[in-house]
């Protein structure tokens, strides 16, 4: 008997656009630089980052990579999210 494991389709995991933008700025990166750091393909990785910062969903692997970058830079995403949400409320 053979068992075939099916890998699930990549999921899109929501991360607030304001959090993505705030994290990129906290890291001191341009949209282009962040796209390159995430190994986004093509000549314009900044366009993908711009879409994320406008609210488009991002893939699970991209979100995980951003979380790892934040962790390495000792940036707390929770407080970053709370800060950006507070700024939008005012």
C-alpha positions in Angstrom: 0.0 0.0 0.0 1.3 3.4 -0.9 0.5 6.6 1.0 0.6 9.8 -0.9 0.8 13.0 1.1 -0.8 16.0 -0.4 0.8 19.3 0.5 -1.7 22.0 1.2 -1.9 25.0 -1.0 0.1 28.0 0.3 -2.2 30.0 2.6 -2.5 33.7 2.7 -2.2 34.9 6.3 -3.4 38.4 7.1 -0.9 40.9 8.4 -2.2 44.5 8.6 -0.8 46.7 5.9 0.1 49.3 8.4 2.2 46.7 10.3 4.1 45.7 7.2 4.8 49.4 6.4 5.9 50.2 10.0 8.1 47.1 10.2 9.8 48.0 6.9 10.4 51.5 8.1 11.7 50.3 11.5 14.2 48.1 9.6 15.3 51.1 7.7 14.5 49.5 4.3 12.9 50.8 1.1 10.2 48.8 -0.5 12.7 47.7 -3.1 15.2 46.6 -0.5 12.6 44.7 1.5 11.5 42.9 -1.7 15.1 41.9 -2.4 15.6 40.8 1.2 12.6 38.5 0.9 14.0 37.1 -2.4 11.0 38.3 -4.4 11.5 37.6 -8.1 11.4 39.9 -11.0 12.8 43.3 -11.8 10.4 45.2 -9.5 10.1 43.5 -6.1 9.0 46.8 -4.7 5.7 46.5 -6.5 4.8 43.4 -4.5 5.7 45.1 -1.2 3.7 48.1 -2.2 0.6 45.9 -2.8 1.1 44.3 0.7 1.3 47.8 2.2 -2.0 48.6 0.4 -3.7 45.6 1.9 -3.2 42.8 -0.5 -2.7 39.4 1.2 0.8 37.9 1.5 1.9 34.3 1.4 2.6 32.4 4.5 6.4 32.1 3.7 6.7 35.8 3.1 5.0 36.5 6.4 7.2 34.0 8.2 10.3 35.7 6.7 9.1 39.1 7.9 8.5 37.8 11.4 12.0 36.3 11.5 13.4 39.7 10.3 11.5 41.5 13.1 12.7 38.9 15.7 16.4 39.3 14.6 16.1 43.1 14.8 14.3 42.7 18.2 11.2 44.4 17.0 8.0 43.4 18.7 5.3 43.0 16.0 2.5 43.1 18.6 3.5 46.6 19.9 4.2 47.7 16.4 0.7 46.7 15.4 -0.8 48.4 18.4 1.1 51.6 17.7 0.1 51.7 14.0 -3.6 51.0 14.9 -3.5 53.8 17.5 -2.1 56.2 14.9 -4.9 55.4 12.5 -7.6 56.0 15.2 -6.4 59.5 15.9 
